[in-house]
Amino acid sequence: GYHEVKPLSEAGKIFNIAFIITSFAIFTYALSSLTKYIVSGEMAAFFKNRKLMSSIDKFSNHVIICGFGRHGEQAAQILMANKIDFVVIDTSETHIRSWLNENKSLVYIHGDATDDEILNKAGIKKAKALLLTLPADADNVFIVLSARSINPALTIISRAQHKNTVIKLKTAGADHVILPEMIGG
């Protein structure tokens, strides 16, 4: 049932055949890629990430918690009880998932807080405080240096693992340094 308005040459017929096959292949590939994107959850993750970023954009004078282990979770509970907005940054999705089971409203970024881009995504320029609960003192010192250069007015509270790191953290720009093991002892 296919015919042209005016007769085609042999070259025109071959071009049309190649054009139809190529168009169908491209359409099929695009459709399969879209289906894979939707089924694999990438689309849901994209919209979830977009929702989190819009939540963070609305924040100002919020607290950023770097590290969501025992100390970070405890701080989050206190901030939530006092109705203070906060953003969590952690490299482990395990900590975040366990919290999300009980508190669906957690605003978090899955990433490395030593990366300035992650700190900027968390809204560090508009934050009032930064709470560092990472177990590695070197990471905490590095984040203090980065955060202080991005937002000089930021209040920075850091956890320290070792007593001799307190001076380094204060020199880097931390306002307060806490030694949980000493307090516990």
N, C-alpha and C positions, 0 to 999 in steps of 0.2 A: 503494500500500500504506500510505499515511500516513493515519491518522485519530486523532482524540482519544478519550479515555475517555468524555467527554460532548460533545455537539455544541457548537460554538463559534458565536458570533454573527459577523456580517460584520466587525465591528471587531476581534474576537478573531482571525479568520483573517488579516486584514491585518497585525495586530501580530505574529503568528507568522511570517508570510512575511518581514517586515522584520527580525525577531529572528534568523531563520535566516541570511538574507543578511548581516547585520551580523556575526554570530558567525563565519561562514565567512571574511569579509573580514579580520577581526581575526586569526583563526588563521593565515590565509595570510600576512598582513603580519608577524606574529611569527615564523613559520617562515622567511620570506625574510630577515628581519633577523638571525636567529640563524645562518643559513647564510652570509650575507655576513660576519658577525663572525668565524666560524670560518675561512672561505676566505681572507679578507683578511690573516690573520695577527695580527689584534689580540688574539685569545685567546692565541696562543703568546707574543706580546709581554707580555701581562698576566702570565702565569705565569712568564716569564723575569724580569720586573721584580720580581715577588713573591719569587722565589728569591734574587735579588741583595740585596733588602732584608733578607731573613732572614739572609743571610750577614753583612751589615753589622751587624745587631743582635747577632750573636754576638761580634763583635770588641770588644776593649778593649785599650788601650795599642797601638793600631795607628798607622800613618802615613797621612796623606792627601796625595796628590800632585795638585796643581792644575796642569793643563797637561800634555799627553802628547805633546809633540814630542820632539826628540832628547834633551834634558836629562831630561825626565820618564821616557822609556823607559829611559835609562841608570840612573836612580835605581831604577826598578822592577826592573831586572835585578839590581842589587846587593841590594835588599831581598829579592827572591825567593831569591837565592843564600844569604842569611843567614837564611832562613825567618822573615821578619818580615811579619806581615799588613799589607796596605795596600789603600787604596781610591783609585781614579783618578777625577778629575773632569775632563771635557773637553767642549768644545762641538762638536768635530769627530769625527764617527763614523769618518772615514777612518783616523785614527791608531789608534783602538780596534780597528777591524776587522782591520787588518794585524797587530796584536799577537795578537788572538784566533785567527788562523790557526795560530799556533805555540803559544800558551798558552791553553788553553780555560778555565783556572781564574781568569782575570782578573776581579776584582770592580771594577766601574766604575759611574759615574753619568754619563749623557749630560746635560749641563746647564752652566749658567754659575756658576762658583764665586763670583762676586761677590754671588750671591743667598744670603742667610742660610738660607733653607729648604733649598737644595742642600747647604750645609755641615752643617746638622743631619741631613739624610738620610745624609750620609757618616759620621755618628757623631762629630762634632767634640767633643762634650762628654766622650766617653770616649777620645779619641785622645791619644797622647803627643807626636806631632809633626805639623807641617804643612809641606809642602815646596811652595813656589811657584815654578813654572818658566814662568810666562806671559811672553810677550815684552813686554807693555805694563807699564811701571813704575807707571802710575796704577792699573791693575787690581790689581797686587801690593800697593800701599799700601792700597787700599780693603779688600782681603781681610784684610790684617794687622790693620787696625782692627776689622773685624767679628769675626775669629777671637779676637783678644785679649779682646774684650768678652764673647764666649760662653764661652771657656775660658782664664782667666788663667794657668793652670799649663802651658799648651801651649808646647812648644818650636817656634819658628817660624824656618824657614830660607827665605830668599827670594833669588831671582835678581834682579839689577838690570842694566838695559841701559846706564844712564849713571852715571858716577861721582858726580854731584851728587845722585842719588836715594838713595844709601847713607844719608845722614843722615836723610832723610825716612822711610825704611823703619825705621831704628832708633828714631826718635822715635815712630813709629806703634806700635812694639812688637815688631819683628823681633829675634830673638836673634842671628842670623847673616845676613850679606848676602854673596852671592857675585857677582862680576863675571866671567862666563865668558870674555868677550872679552879682558879683562886677563890672566887666567890663561893663556889660549891664546897671547897675545902674549908 
